[in-house]
Amino acid sequence: MGEFSFIEWIRKRQKRRKDVMLGIGDDCAVINVASDKLTLITTDMLVDGTHFDLKKCTVRDAGRKAIACNISDIAAMGCQPTIAVISICFPQHTTEKFARELYKGIWDVADKYNIEIVGGDIISGSSPFCISVTMLGRDDGLKPIRRSGAKAGDKILVTGALGGSILGKHLSFEPRLKEALALNKNFTIHAMIDISDGLTADLNHILEESGVGAILYEDHIPVSHAAVELSRKTGHTPLYHALSDGEDYELLMTLSKAQAKRVLSSGLLADVKVSCIGEIVKGRGIQMKSSSGNIRRIKPRGYEHLKS
């Protein structure tokens, strides 16, 4: 079973209420709670051994990541996270010290972004430790940025540097909330997503939702130092890791050529590197343009939670 094909099967069979403005298929659902207000909803479940390894990190790290992932989802829509509910399954015989350390990690991030934890559920069982966060956000008069708005002729921008997140960034990343709000308030962004599955995998989500294709510029991809370090261990190139490693939680967006130029020259995102890595084209799929001008088709690669 493939994760994305299973989600698409659910999506095609799901009935849509009139007050659901946006359902399955984006970083958040969007609910019309009043004539002029939208509520955003997102959820993520993290499991020990899959999203973190408590043999290699602290439970405080796990708590931090669990809340930060959800903030990143709402940031990807260019909106403001507000409150969260958290459900936890502790392994049997978990100590209270362990549980308190988890919440210290959650509060490290929640307090920084003024998010209140308003409830949830706590159980214990024989399964691995897992934590599920459901977060609500508000539009604050801003139009949520969807994945489905990319247009041929758009430039593709990305924040930060990519690849090698498994060496530490997947636990310590800062959600690009400040940057996302600045982008939505000051520029016209056609489509946006956060990079959780991998650059090409998440770009492909935008392409499929928008019905377009893309050309990436090989020598413009911002490869992280961690990707270079990881490549020495894996035998893959640093570029491979930048294109396919997940959990960078950077913003990937498309916008017109004029708007892209404004973003790159405005200084509003001065605290983070922003790179133009390609363009949206007619057609389908992803192509890669080398520095010599050669163009080849590439397959989207990234993390899938469910595999065939």
Secondary structure, DSSP 8 states (H G I E B T S, - for coil): --HHHHHHHHHHH----TTEEE-TTSSSEEEEEETTEEEEEEEEEEEBTTTB-TTTS-HHHHHHHHHHHHHHHHHTTT-EEEEEEEEEEEETT--HHHHHHHHHHHHHHHTTTT-EEEEEEEEEESS--EEEEEEEEE-TT-----STT--TT-EEEEES-BS-GGGTHHHH----HHHHHHHHHHS--SEEEE-SS-HHHHHHHHHHHHT-EEEEEGGGS-B-HHHHHHHHHHSS-HHHHHHH------EEEEE-HHHHHHHHHH-TTTTS-EEEEEEEESSSEEEEE-TTS-EEEE------SS--
